[in-house]
């Protein structure tokens, strides 16, 4: 029996928005030293970059007016989300940047501008694992694990699908997580999940 149209929960930074590139550009602006995204091999940007003194300035800029709006869209993300919306309902689940007065508003506007996603379909939450949907896609392994664990404990078992968006920063991926690196694979897995 075909399932109803699934709800796919999508993370933003690291999946749709290239937070790493934005941070590297700001490190250059603050220090004059240039690093490319390939220099970042950890989820937390400043665990990789040898610029710990720049972290406070970079995050202050990102938290300020225009900081969130300036983050570029990953290549292929707009097309990938558009294709996914053909077979699923999309809800954004994103963490707010603590201490920012403008981040949530700018993130909503960014999603509307680049993806046509209305603010009513955006959830700003630190505890992403408590947000219910059929499929969850995030770039942080711990977020995917927390989400899967919580909803399995709630009795959803095989009726959920957790996907880890793989980037150059995704190292030591737990074997039990399904890692995806392109939007065609995401769409195929969601389609198979719907038809199972």
N, CA, C and O of each residue as an XYZ file, in Angstrom:
784
protein
N       0.833     -1.185      0.000
C       0.000      0.000      0.000
C       0.882      1.254      0.000
O       1.829      1.360      0.779
N       0.563      2.178     -0.865
C       1.334      3.418     -0.967
C       1.051      4.318      0.231
O      -0.103      4.536      0.602
N       2.111      4.829      0.822
C       1.962      5.741      1.957
C       1.505      7.107      1.465
O       1.677      7.440      0.293
N       0.919      7.902      2.371
C       0.608      9.280      1.981
C       1.901     10.057      1.739
O       2.992      9.607      2.090
N       1.755     11.201      1.149
C       2.908     12.064      0.865
C       3.693     12.309      2.151
O       3.123     12.773      3.139
N       5.008     12.002      2.156
C       5.786     12.121      3.392
C       6.174     13.571      3.696
O       6.204     14.425      2.810
N       6.467     13.820      4.963
C       7.034     15.091      5.389
C       8.531     14.893      5.564
O       8.969     14.040      6.336
N       9.308     15.683      4.845
C      10.761     15.634      4.938
C      11.232     16.849      5.721
O      10.931     17.988      5.362
N      11.973     16.595      6.793
C      12.547     17.648      7.617
C      13.959     17.923      7.102
O      14.794     17.020      7.061
N      14.222     19.171      6.710
C      15.522     19.526      6.157
C      16.258     20.518      7.049
O      15.693     21.520      7.485
N      17.512     20.224      7.308
C      18.415     21.157      7.957
C      18.808     22.230      6.926
O      18.572     22.054      5.731
N      19.399     23.327      7.382
C      19.803     24.393      6.458
C      21.318     24.498      6.353
O      21.879     24.209      5.296
N      21.996     24.910      7.433
C      23.446     25.115      7.364
C      24.151     23.779      7.171
O      23.969     22.840      7.946
N      24.955     23.718      6.124
C      25.652     22.479      5.808
C      24.897     21.599      4.834
O      25.441     20.619      4.327
N      23.623     21.949      4.564
C      22.810     21.186      3.618
C      22.333     22.100      2.489
O      22.550     21.804      1.314
N      21.697     23.187      2.841
C      21.219     24.160      1.853
C      22.115     25.391      1.786
O      22.361     25.935      0.710
N      22.600     25.821      2.946
C      23.414     27.029      3.054
C      24.864     26.667      3.329
O      25.156     25.836      4.189
N      25.770     27.298      2.590
C      27.198     27.005      2.744
C      27.793     27.868      3.858
O      28.509     28.838      3.609
N      27.470     27.483      5.090
C      27.954     28.199      6.268
C      29.476     28.194      6.328
O      30.087     29.179      6.743
N      30.088     27.088      5.915
C      31.547     26.962      5.962
C      32.219     27.988      5.063
O      33.171     28.651      5.476
N      31.724     28.124      3.828
C      32.294     29.110      2.912
C      32.122     30.519      3.474
O      33.046     31.331      3.419
N      30.936     30.808      4.014
C      30.689     32.128      4.590
C      31.654     32.410      5.731
O      32.196     33.511      5.828
N      31.870     31.427      6.592
C      32.781     31.609      7.722
C      34.212     31.814      7.242
O      34.925     32.656      7.787
N      34.646     31.062      6.234
C      36.002     31.219      5.699
C      36.204     32.611      5.105
O      37.262     33.219      5.268
N      35.178     33.107      4.413
C      35.271     34.459      3.852
C      35.389     35.499      4.958
O      36.122     36.478      4.818
N      34.683     35.294      6.033
C      34.749     36.238      7.145
C      36.073     36.133      7.893
O      36.574     37.136      8.401
N      36.642     34.940      7.967
C      37.980     34.798      8.558
C      38.970     35.639      7.755
O      39.816     36.321      8.334
N      38.872     35.595      6.439
C      39.740     36.405      5.593
C      39.519     37.895      5.855
O      40.471     38.669      5.952
N      38.257     38.279      5.965
C      37.920     39.678      6.227
C      38.506     40.156      7.562
O      38.969     41.290      7.679
N      38.477     39.279      8.554
C      38.923     39.640      9.908
C      40.439     39.545     10.065
O      41.048     40.383     10.731
N      41.051     38.524      9.451
C      42.479     38.266      9.692
C      43.386     38.568      8.500
O      44.587     38.782      8.662
N      42.802     38.582      7.303
C      43.620     38.727      6.106
C      44.218     37.425      5.622
O      44.950     37.406      4.633
N      43.913     36.327      6.315
C      44.419     35.016      5.911
C      43.285     34.211      5.289
O      42.187     34.127      5.840
N      43.571     33.621      4.131
C      42.516     32.943      3.386
C      42.565     31.429      3.599
O      43.621     30.800      3.528
N      41.378     30.872      3.862
C      41.192     29.426      3.959
C      40.010     29.061      3.076
O      39.018     29.788      3.024
N      40.117     27.949      2.392
C      38.994     27.458      1.614
C      38.193     26.463      2.439
O      38.679     25.972      3.458
N      36.965     26.158      2.011
C      36.147     25.185      2.742
C      36.819     23.839      2.930
O      36.515     23.118      3.879
N      37.738     23.495      2.026
C      38.435     22.202      2.151
C      39.323     22.149      3.384
O      39.704     21.063      3.820
N      39.656     23.293      3.949
C      40.464     23.324      5.175
C      39.649     22.948      6.405
O      40.203     22.657      7.466
N      38.331     22.957      6.252
C      37.444     22.662      7.382
C      37.041     21.193      7.308
O      36.306     20.785      6.409
N      37.527     20.409      8.257
C      37.273     18.965      8.240
C      36.458     18.509      9.448
O      36.309     17.310      9.686
N      35.932     19.468     10.207
C      35.118     19.165     11.380
C      33.800     19.917     11.275
O      33.689     20.891     10.531
N      32.806     19.459     12.023
C      31.499     20.109     11.974
C      31.589     21.547     12.461
O      31.009     22.444     11.850
N      32.310     21.777     13.556
C      32.530     23.137     14.060
C      33.713     23.727     13.298
O      34.830     23.215     13.378
N      33.464     24.798     12.566
C      34.466     25.397     11.683
C      35.778     25.680     12.405
O      36.848     25.367     11.884
N      35.707     26.268     13.595
C      36.929     26.698     14.269
C      37.646     25.575     15.020
O      38.675     25.811     15.653
N      37.113     24.369     14.952
C      37.884     23.210     15.414
C      38.929     22.822     14.361
O      39.883     22.102     14.658
N      38.739     23.303     13.134
C      39.671     23.012     12.043
C      40.611     24.167     11.752
O      41.808     23.961     11.557
N      40.079     25.380     11.723
C      40.901     26.515     11.328
C      41.801     26.970     12.480
O      41.352     27.068     13.621
N      43.068     27.246     12.178
C      44.006     27.688     13.223
C      43.840     29.183     13.524
O      44.817     29.928     13.591
N      42.594     29.598     13.701
C      42.285     31.012     13.937
C      41.307     31.154     15.100
O      40.277     31.810     14.945
N      41.591     30.565     16.254
C      40.619     30.623     17.348
C      40.287     32.045     17.792
O      39.180     32.310     18.260
N      41.247     32.960     17.644
C      41.000     34.334     18.047
C      40.002     35.034     17.116
O      39.409     36.045     17.494
N      39.812     34.501     15.902
C      38.890     35.108     14.943
C      37.441     34.657     15.157
O      36.510     35.285     14.652
N      37.257     33.576     15.899
C      35.918     32.994     16.049
C      34.905     34.008     16.574
O      33.811     34.136     16.025
N      35.261     34.718     17.620
C      34.324     35.666     18.232
C      33.905     36.752     17.237
O      32.728     37.101     17.155
N      34.878     37.287     16.478
C      34.568     38.330     15.499
C      33.705     37.791     14.364
O      32.745     38.440     13.948
N      34.044     36.606     13.864
C      33.280     36.008     12.767
C      31.842     35.738     13.200
O      30.907     36.067     12.471
N      31.656     35.149     14.367
C      30.314     34.851     14.827
C      29.528     36.112     15.168
O      28.306     36.145     15.019
N      30.226     37.149     15.626
C      29.552     38.425     15.880
C      29.008     38.993     14.569
O      27.889     39.504     14.532
N      29.789     38.907     13.501
C      29.344     39.398     12.192
C      28.158     38.573     11.697
O      27.170     39.130     11.217
N      28.251     37.249     11.812
C      27.165     36.386     11.349
C      25.879     36.625     12.141
O      24.783     36.552     11.585
N      26.011     36.907     13.423
C      24.839     37.153     14.266
C      24.233     38.536     14.036
O      23.080     38.781     14.394
N      25.010     39.437     13.438
C      24.546     40.803     13.226
C      23.654     40.930     12.006
O      23.445     39.969     11.265
N      23.134     42.125     11.812
C      22.254     42.401     10.675
C      22.965     42.070      9.357
O      24.075     42.539      9.105
N      22.323     41.273      8.542
C      22.878     40.880      7.253
C      23.757     39.641      7.304
O      24.144     39.117      6.260
N      24.079     39.162      8.503
C      24.959     38.001      8.621
C      24.365     36.740      8.036
O      24.998     36.069      7.221
N      23.168     36.418      8.443
C      22.513     35.204      7.929
C      22.181     35.351      6.447
O      22.325     34.403      5.675
N      21.741     36.531      6.060
C      21.354     36.770      4.664
C      22.520     36.597      3.702
O      22.317     36.296      2.526
N      23.741     36.788      4.197
C      24.917     36.757      3.318
C      25.438     35.351      3.044
O      26.350     35.189      2.234
N      24.890     34.342      3.690
C      25.397     32.971      3.503
C      24.959     32.457      2.132
O      23.774     32.516      1.804
N      25.899     31.952      1.329
C      25.536     31.489     -0.009
C      24.792     30.152     -0.001
O      24.889     29.364      0.940
N      24.062     29.931     -1.068
C      23.335     28.669     -1.279
C      24.300     27.659     -1.890
O      25.081     28.000     -2.778
N      24.247     26.422     -1.416
C      25.046     25.365     -2.032
C      24.594     25.141     -3.473
O      23.399     25.165     -3.770
N      25.548     24.926     -4.348
C      25.241     24.599     -5.735
C      24.391     23.329     -5.777
O      24.702     22.337     -5.117
N      23.337     23.374     -6.545
C      22.467     22.215     -6.719
C      21.365     22.082     -5.693
O      20.438     21.295     -5.883
N      21.445     22.842     -4.596
C      20.445     22.688     -3.533
C      19.062     23.144     -3.981
O      18.067     22.497     -3.657
N      18.984     24.239     -4.715
C      17.673     24.736     -5.132
C      16.972     23.739     -6.051
O      15.784     23.460     -5.889
N      17.714     23.210     -7.009
C      17.138     22.223     -7.925
C      16.760     20.945     -7.172
O      15.715     20.346     -7.426
N      17.631     20.540     -6.240
C      17.367     19.327     -5.469
C      16.122     19.438     -4.620
O      15.317     18.509     -4.568
N      15.958     20.559     -3.957
C      14.769     20.755     -3.120
C      13.520     20.848     -3.992
O      12.467     20.329     -3.621
N      13.626     21.501     -5.141
C      12.469     21.605     -6.045
C      11.998     20.218     -6.485
O      10.796     19.957     -6.525
N      12.930     19.334     -6.813
C      12.564     17.969     -7.218
C      11.985     17.187     -6.047
O      11.049     16.405     -6.217
N      12.538     17.398     -4.870
C      12.037     16.703     -3.681
C      10.618     17.138     -3.355
O       9.810     16.333     -2.894
N      10.315     18.396     -3.591
C       8.969     18.921     -3.302
C       7.910     18.323     -4.225
O       6.716     18.418     -3.940
N       8.334     17.715     -5.316
C       7.391     17.053     -6.215
C       6.777     15.816     -5.566
O       5.668     15.409     -5.913
N       7.519     15.214     -4.607
C       7.053     13.953     -4.015
C       6.867     14.021     -2.501
O       6.401     13.060     -1.889
N       7.234     15.161     -1.893
C       7.176     15.252     -0.430
C       6.867     16.680      0.007
O       7.108     17.641     -0.723
N       6.333     16.790      1.212
C       6.158     18.093      1.842
C       7.437     18.401      2.609
O       7.978     17.535      3.297
N       7.915     19.626      2.492
C       9.180     20.025      3.104
C       8.911     20.907      4.319
O       8.158     21.878      4.244
N       9.536     20.556      5.434
C       9.559     21.408      6.617
C      11.018     21.624      6.976
O      11.791     20.673      7.089
N      11.380     22.873      7.152
C      12.743     23.206      7.528
C      12.875     23.118      9.050
O      12.028     23.623      9.787
N      13.947     22.472      9.508
C      14.252     22.406     10.935
C      15.679     22.915     11.092
O      16.635     22.247     10.699
N      15.811     24.102     11.669
C      17.108     24.765     11.744
C      17.346     25.338     13.130
O      16.412     25.780     13.800
N      18.589     25.326     13.551
C      18.931     25.869     14.870
C      19.099     27.379     14.785
O      19.787     27.874     13.892
N      18.483     28.111     15.696
C      18.715     29.556     15.725
C      20.119     29.840     16.248
O      20.676     29.041     17.001
N      20.681     30.954     15.858
C      22.008     31.352     16.325
C      21.809     32.120     17.624
O      21.340     33.257     17.605
N      22.159     31.515     18.740
C      21.944     32.124     20.054
C      22.601     33.496     20.138
O      23.744     33.679     19.720
N      21.866     34.448     20.682
C      22.397     35.784     20.880
C      22.192     36.717     19.709
O      22.624     37.869     19.753
N      21.535     36.240     18.656
C      21.285     37.093     17.498
C      19.849     37.596     17.509
O      18.911     36.822     17.700
N      19.687     38.886     17.304
C      18.349     39.480     17.243
C      17.757     39.400     15.844
O      16.561     39.629     15.665
N      18.576     39.078     14.852
C      18.114     39.129     13.465
C      18.115     37.770     12.754
O      17.522     37.634     11.684
N      18.775     36.772     13.338
C      19.007     35.502     12.632
C      17.711     34.829     12.173
O      17.596     34.444     11.009
N      16.749     34.686     13.063
C      15.517     33.960     12.718
C      14.782     34.667     11.578
O      14.361     34.023     10.617
N      14.631     35.965     11.680
C      13.946     36.717     10.618
C      14.693     36.583      9.291
O      14.085     36.331      8.251
N      16.013     36.753      9.337
C      16.797     36.660      8.106
C      16.801     35.249      7.530
O      16.772     35.075      6.311
N      16.836     34.250      8.391
C      16.792     32.870      7.896
C      15.467     32.600      7.185
O      15.445     31.978      6.123
N      14.373     33.064      7.766
C      13.068     32.899      7.112
C      13.046     33.581      5.748
O      12.572     33.006      4.769
N      13.561     34.808      5.686
C      13.589     35.547      4.424
C      14.509     34.865      3.414
O      14.194     34.806      2.225
N      15.648     34.348      3.885
C      16.600     33.640      3.020
C      15.940     32.415      2.386
O      16.091     32.168      1.189
N      15.221     31.665      3.184
C      14.553     30.461      2.674
C      13.448     30.814      1.680
O      13.262     30.110      0.688
N      12.727     31.881      1.935
C      11.678     32.334      1.007
C      12.306     32.779     -0.317
O      11.831     32.417     -1.393
N      13.365     33.559     -0.223
C      14.022     34.092     -1.423
C      14.645     32.995     -2.281
O      14.444     32.974     -3.495
N      15.386     32.095     -1.674
C      16.154     31.106     -2.433
C      15.414     29.807     -2.718
O      15.726     29.116     -3.688
N      14.428     29.465     -1.876
C      13.761     28.169     -2.039
C      12.239     28.261     -2.123
O      11.567     27.251     -2.333
N      11.694     29.464     -1.959
C      10.240     29.612     -1.990
C       9.559     28.938     -0.824
O       8.396     28.546     -0.920
N      10.276     28.798      0.283
C       9.731     28.144      1.476
C       9.222     29.216      2.429
O       9.970     30.091      2.867
N       7.941     29.129      2.736
C       7.287     30.102      3.600
C       7.708     29.911      5.056
O       8.028     28.799      5.476
N       7.704     30.994      5.815
C       8.090     30.947      7.231
C       7.229     29.990      8.038
O       7.677     29.483      9.066
N       5.987     29.728      7.593
C       5.113     28.788      8.296
C       5.618     27.351      8.203
O       5.190     26.484      8.964
N       6.538     27.106      7.257
C       7.113     25.771      7.092
C       8.535     25.698      7.626
O       9.319     24.845      7.210
N       8.866     26.600      8.555
C      10.201     26.643      9.151
C      10.075     26.528     10.670
O       9.324     27.270     11.304
N      10.821     25.590     11.234
C      10.863     25.415     12.686
C      12.284     25.717     13.150
O      13.247     25.097     12.698
N      12.397     26.682     14.062
C      13.696     27.030     14.644
C      13.787     26.325     15.988
O      13.042     26.644     16.915
N      14.701     25.367     16.092
C      14.770     24.564     17.310
C      16.176     24.044     17.540
O      16.851     23.614     16.605
N      16.611     24.085     18.791
C      17.894     23.475     19.164
C      17.750     21.956     19.270
O      18.649     21.211     18.879
N      16.607     21.504     19.804
C      16.368     20.065     19.970
C      15.632     19.538     18.736
O      14.425     19.302     18.772
N      16.367     19.363     17.667
C      15.768     18.912     16.415
C      15.174     17.514     16.538
O      14.229     17.166     15.830
N      15.728     16.727     17.429
C      15.279     15.351     17.589
C      13.835     15.211     18.011
O      13.253     14.136     17.863
N      13.246     16.264     18.530
C      11.851     16.209     18.996
C      10.844     16.614     17.922
O       9.635     16.560     18.147
N      11.342     17.018     16.765
C      10.454     17.458     15.689
C      10.047     16.242     14.861
O      10.896     15.506     14.357
N       8.747     16.046     14.730
C       8.266     14.846     14.038
C       8.113     15.055     12.540
O       7.623     16.085     12.076
N       8.542     14.060     11.815
C       8.375     13.995     10.372
C       8.626     12.560      9.952
O       8.860     11.696     10.796
N       8.579     12.304      8.667
C       8.831     10.949      8.170
C      10.305     10.740      7.842
O      10.858      9.661      8.053
N      10.929     11.796      7.321
C      12.335     11.734      6.906
C      13.043     12.943      7.508
O      12.495     14.045      7.527
N      14.254     12.735      7.997
C      15.049     13.820      8.570
C      16.406     13.831      7.899
O      17.081     12.802      7.859
N      16.826     14.986      7.363
C      18.106     15.122      6.671
C      18.908     16.230      7.333
O      18.463     17.377      7.381
N      20.096     15.893      7.847
C      20.948     16.850      8.557
C      22.398     16.490      8.268
O      22.699     15.356      7.898
N      23.304     17.464      8.440
C      24.717     17.193      8.174
C      25.504     16.822      9.420
O      26.696     16.530      9.327
N      24.864     16.828     10.587
C      25.572     16.464     11.824
C      25.120     15.074     12.267
O      23.940     14.870     12.552
N      26.048     14.116     12.327
C      25.658     12.748     12.689
C      24.871     12.664     13.992
O      23.901     11.912     14.085
N      25.285     13.435     14.999
C      24.602     13.380     16.298
C      23.143     13.805     16.192
O      22.290     13.275     16.904
N      22.850     14.754     15.313
C      21.459     15.183     15.143
C      20.613     14.064     14.544
O      19.485     13.828     14.976
N      21.169     13.377     13.544
C      20.433     12.279     12.910
C      20.241     11.138     13.901
O      19.156     10.564     13.990
N      21.290     10.809     14.644
C      21.194      9.739     15.646
C      20.163     10.073     16.720
O      19.357      9.221     17.094
N      20.185     11.306     17.215
C      19.218     11.717     18.244
C      17.794     11.617     17.732
O      16.900     11.141     18.431
N      17.595     12.071     16.506
C      16.252     12.040     15.912
C      15.761     10.599     15.757
O      14.641     10.278     16.154
N      16.581      9.749     15.193
C      16.200      8.344     15.009
C      15.926      7.654     16.348
O      14.930      6.946     16.497
N      16.809      7.864     17.308
C      16.646      7.230     18.621
C      15.349      7.661     19.288
O      14.592      6.827     19.785
N      15.096      8.959     19.296
C      13.894      9.460     19.969
C      12.625      8.904     19.341
O      11.748      8.426     20.059
N      12.506      8.954     18.026
C      11.261      8.523     17.387
C      11.104      7.014     17.350
O       9.979      6.515     17.311
N      12.209      6.276     17.362
C      12.098      4.825     17.508
C      11.592      4.467     18.901
O      10.792      3.546     19.063
N      12.069      5.208     19.909
C      11.590      4.980     21.279
C      10.113      5.334     21.428
O       9.432      4.832     22.323
N       9.628      6.196     20.550
C       8.211      6.572     20.561
C       7.354      5.573     19.783
O       6.141      5.744     19.663
N       7.998      4.526     19.258
C       7.255      3.469     18.587
C       7.104      3.628     17.091
O       6.277      2.949     16.483
N       7.888      4.518     16.474
C       7.744      4.727     15.033
C       8.582      3.754     14.210
O       8.318      3.563     13.023
N       9.581      3.141     14.823
C      10.359      2.064     14.199
C      10.747      2.288     12.760
O      11.494      3.215     12.447
N      10.239      1.437     11.874
C      10.616      1.479     10.464
C       9.836      2.529      9.679
O      10.034      2.667      8.472
N       8.963      3.262     10.338
C       8.156      4.262      9.641
C       8.855      5.619      9.549
O       8.222      6.623      9.222
N      10.159      5.648      9.837
C      10.947      6.872      9.728
C      12.239      6.584      8.980
O      12.698      5.444      8.909
N      12.816      7.645      8.422
C      14.064      7.515      7.673
C      14.963      8.693      8.032
O      14.606      9.849      7.801
N      16.133      8.393      8.597
C      17.112      9.424      8.918
C      18.246      9.387      7.919
O      18.814      8.329      7.652
N      18.578     10.546      7.365
C      19.629     10.637      6.359
C      20.689     11.634      6.800
O      20.373     12.725      7.275
N      21.939     11.251      6.640
C      23.057     12.122      6.963
C      23.595     12.720      5.672
O      24.044     11.998      4.782
N      23.545     14.061      5.578
C      24.092     14.732      4.402
C      25.608     14.730      4.517
O      26.169     15.337      5.430
N      26.262     14.054      3.601
C      27.703     13.904      3.653
C      28.426     15.037      2.954
O      28.113     15.379      1.814
N      29.385     15.610      3.636
C      30.242     16.646      3.068
C      31.678     16.238      3.342
O      31.937     15.181      3.919
N      32.605     17.081      2.924
C      34.018     16.810      3.218
C      34.270     16.821      4.713
O      35.269     16.275      5.181
N      33.359     17.448      5.476
C      33.511     17.522      6.927
C      32.940     16.304      7.626
O      33.151     16.120      8.824
N      32.215     15.466      6.887
C      31.584     14.305      7.496
C      32.567     13.144      7.494
O      32.668     12.397      6.521
N      33.280     13.007      8.587
C      34.253     11.920      8.707
C      33.798     10.980      9.821
O      33.046     11.370     10.714
N      34.262      9.754      9.753
C      33.904      8.746     10.753
C      32.386      8.627     10.913
O      31.861      8.643     12.026
N      31.704      8.508      9.790
C      30.257      8.357      9.816
C      29.889      7.031     10.464
O      30.391      5.988     10.046
N      29.022      7.045     11.479
C      28.578      5.783     12.075
C      27.978      4.862     11.002
O      27.205      5.303     10.152
N      28.343      3.592     11.060
C      27.944      2.647     10.012
C      26.435      2.499      9.884
O      25.937      2.184      8.803
N      25.699      2.722     10.971
C      24.249      2.510     10.924
C      23.484      3.690     10.323
O      22.265      3.618     10.166
N      24.186      4.774      9.985
C      23.509      5.922      9.380
C      23.606      5.858      7.860
O      24.626      5.450      7.306
N      22.532      6.265      7.200
C      22.515      6.317      5.750
C      23.057      7.662      5.311
O      22.449      8.702      5.567
N      24.210      7.636      4.643
C      24.867      8.864      4.196
C      24.509      9.135      2.738
O      24.568      8.242      1.892
N      24.139     10.378      2.462
C      23.818     10.783      1.091
C      24.679     11.986      0.728
O      25.017     12.806      1.581
N      25.024     12.076     -0.540
C      25.889     13.175     -0.974
C      25.323     13.937     -2.169
O      25.956     14.869     -2.665
N      24.144     13.550     -2.631
C      23.542     14.274     -3.752
C      22.020     14.203     -3.651
O      21.460     13.305     -3.021
N      21.374     15.164     -4.283
C      19.918     15.302     -4.163
C      19.148     14.226     -4.924
O      18.030     13.884     -4.540
N      19.728     13.690     -5.997
C      19.042     12.610     -6.716
C      18.894     11.388     -5.818
O      17.854     10.729     -5.824
N      19.941     11.088     -5.044
C      19.869      9.952     -4.118
C      18.841     10.218     -3.022
O      18.093      9.316     -2.645
N      18.797     11.437     -2.511
C      17.789     11.785     -1.497
C      16.403     11.531     -2.056
O      15.572     10.907     -1.398
N      16.149     12.007     -3.257
C      14.818     11.838     -3.861
C      14.484     10.361     -4.056
O      13.361      9.932     -3.791
N      15.465      9.585     -4.522
C      15.242      8.149     -4.724
C      14.911      7.446     -3.406
O      14.008      6.611     -3.357
N      15.636      7.780     -2.348
C      15.391      7.146     -1.053
C      14.033      7.551     -0.478
O      13.337      6.719      0.103
N      13.658      8.795     -0.631
C      12.341      9.246     -0.171
C      11.243      8.564     -0.983
O      10.225      8.153     -0.425
N      11.437      8.441     -2.277
C      10.454      7.764     -3.134
C      10.301      6.303     -2.714
O       9.182      5.805     -2.592
N      11.426      5.616     -2.491
C      11.376      4.214     -2.066
C      10.705      4.087     -0.703
O       9.930      3.158     -0.476
N      10.996      5.000      0.188
C      10.385      5.007      1.518
C       8.866      5.163      1.402
O       8.111      4.501      2.115
N       8.430      6.037      0.504
C       7.000      6.288      0.319
C       6.289      5.065     -0.247
O       5.142      4.787      0.103
N       6.965      4.348     -1.110
C       6.331      3.220     -1.798
C       6.446      1.912     -1.029
O       5.815      0.922     -1.401
N       7.243      1.892      0.039
C       7.463      0.646      0.788
C       6.199      0.206      1.521
O       6.205     -0.821      2.199
